[in-house]
Amino acid sequence: MQMKIDNPWGISVYGAASVNATPDLVRLRIAVDRTEQTAGEAFGSAREGVAALRRTFREHGVPDTAVSSSRLGLRTEWEGYNASRKFLGYRCQADFSVTLTEMDALEPLLVAAVEAGANRVDGVDFDVRDKPGLRARARTEAVAAARRKAELYAEAAGVTLGAVVHVEDVDPEGPLASRYRGHAVDAPSGEGDLSPGQVTVQGAVLLGFALA
């Protein structure tokens, strides 16, 4: 098959980089989830659980500003379908997101929260406070990686690399980056436990170079 480039202009390359950092922030997502036979009982039981949970947060030194909660939600719960459907009761839920900056406080707080009445743990997410700075580093390294790749192609093709004529920021998790997934730097996967491990921040770029 003969292929033709109608408007040749230079070299286009994709660069990606990852920066790893030790987490200094953790977000704990937990909930009080109660099902009772009446709406009033469900609300009452959930309110008691919420009050106990907030007391536990304060006892563990978590400031109120580090706790965000949603409004109480109420819905009916059923088992089965159609004519065989059975009413189970009214389900009331209250979700909490707790931000901690002391990694050692996570496990004791999680245990205490469950003992206080939290009966759902929706997630434990580790993060870093200086994510913008890490993102800037990753983007800088991505540009350097793209330039090295362009220089290699130019040398192999026997041409001289010219000025940058196109710079396109690429979301490393977006659809455009998926086209270049094999060119990217692999991020380490988590262990699936409470170990913070490493937080990986990525950057990616598409560069276009003219030929001198």
N, C-alpha and C positions, 0 to 999 in steps of 0.2 A: 504494500500500500504506500503510495507516494503522499507525503505530507508537506505542506507549504506554509511558511510563516509570512503572512502578508505584510506585516509592519514590524520588522525586526528593530529593536531599540537598545538591547543590552542584556543584563543578567538580573533575574528575579529570584530571590532566595528567602527562605523562611528560617528564623532563628528562635530558639526557645531555651529557657534556663529556669532552674529551680533553686531557691535559697531555703535552707533548713534552719530552724531556730527552736530553742527549748521553750516550751509553753510557759507563759507567766500569767495565764488567765484561763479560767474554766467556767463554762456555763452549764448548770445543772437544770434539766427540765423534768419536773415532777408534778403529780396531780393528786388531788383528793377526789375519789370517785365512789359515790354511794348510791345504792339502789334500795328503795323502801316501797312499801305498799301505797303510801299516799304522798302527794306532792309536798305537803307540809313536813312530813317526817323526813323526806329526802333532803329538803332544804335545811332542816334543823340538824340532821346528821352531818351534812357537808359543812355547815357553819362551824360546828364543834371541831371538825377536823381541820378546818382552815385556821381557827383560833389557836389550836394546839401546835400547828405547824409554824405559825408566826412566832409563838413563844419560843419554840425550839430554835428558830433562826436567831432570835435575839440572844438566847442563852449561849449560842456558839459565836457570838460577836459579829454576826452578819448585819450590817446597817440596813435600815428600811429602804434606802436609796438603791441598794444592790438587789432588791427583790421586786420583780414586776409580776402582776397577776392579771388574769382575765376575769370577766364577770362570771358569776355562777350561771351555768347552763343547765336547763332541765328538759328532759324528753322522756317519752314512754319507751319501755323496753318490752319486746315480744320475743317469743321462741316459736319457731315453726312458721308455716305459711298457710294462707287461705283458711279453710274451715277448721283446721287443726291448730291454728295459731293460739298460743297461750300467753296471757298477759303476765309479765314478771314483776312489773312495778314501775316506779318513776326513778329515773337515773339523773342524779345531779353531779356535775363535775366542776372543779375549779383548778385551773392550770397555773403553775408557777414557774418562773425562770429566775434562777439565782446565779449571780455572778460573783465568783471568788477570785481573789488575787493571791491567796495562800494555798499552794498545791497540797500541803499536808493536811489542810482542813477538810478536803473533799470527802474522804472515806468516813471519818467520824460524823460529819454532818449528814451524809447519806444514810448511815445506819440510824442516827437519831431521828431523822425525818420519817423513815419507815416505821420506826417504833412509835412515833407521835401520831401516825394515822395516814401518812401518804401511802397509797396502795398502787401507785403507778409511777414507774420511772421511764420517761420517754426518751431520755438521751443525756449523755455526758460529752460535751464538746470542748476540746482544748483549743486555745487560740493564743495570739500574742498581741500585746498592746501597741507595738510599733509596726503594725502591718503596712502602713503607707511607706515607711522607710525600707522595709524588706521588699515590697513590691518594686520600689525604685531600683534597688540593687538587682533584682531579677530582670527587670527591663533593660538595664544597662548591660548586663551579661548576655541577654538575648541578642542585643544589637551587635555585640562583639562576636558572638557565635555566627550570626548571619554574615558579618563581614569576612570572617575566616573562611566560611563556605564559599562565598563569592570569589575570594582570592584564589582558592583552590581550583574552582571551575575555570577562572580566567587563565591561570597558569597551564592547566591541562589543555585548554583550547588554543593556547598560543596567542592570546590577546592581552591587552593592557586594561586593567580596571579603571574606570573613570569615576566621576562624581556621583554621589547619591542623588537620584532624581525622584525617588518615591519612598515614603516612609508610612507604613500602615500599622497601627496598633491592632493586635489580635487578642481576643479573649481566649486564654489557653483552654477554657472549658467550652467554648462556643463551636458552632457548626463549621466555621472556616478552619479552625485549628484541627478539626477531625480529618480534614483532607491531608494534613501533614503529620498525623499522629505518630507514624513511624520515625519521624525526624526529631521528635521532642525528647526531652529528658524525663525518664520515668520517675514518678514520685513514689517514695516508699509507702507501703500499705501499713495500716495500723494493726495492732496485736489483738484488738477486740476485747481488751480488759481495761482496768482503770489506770494503767501505766500511761503517763502523758506522752512518752516517746518524743517525736519531733513534729513540729508544724511545718508544712511545706507551702511556700508561697511561690507562684509561678509567674512568668512573664513571657510574652511572645510577640514577634514583630515580623512583618513582611517588608523587605527592602528591595528597591530597584536601583541598579547601578548602570550608568552609561558606560560605553566602551570608548576608551581614549583613542 
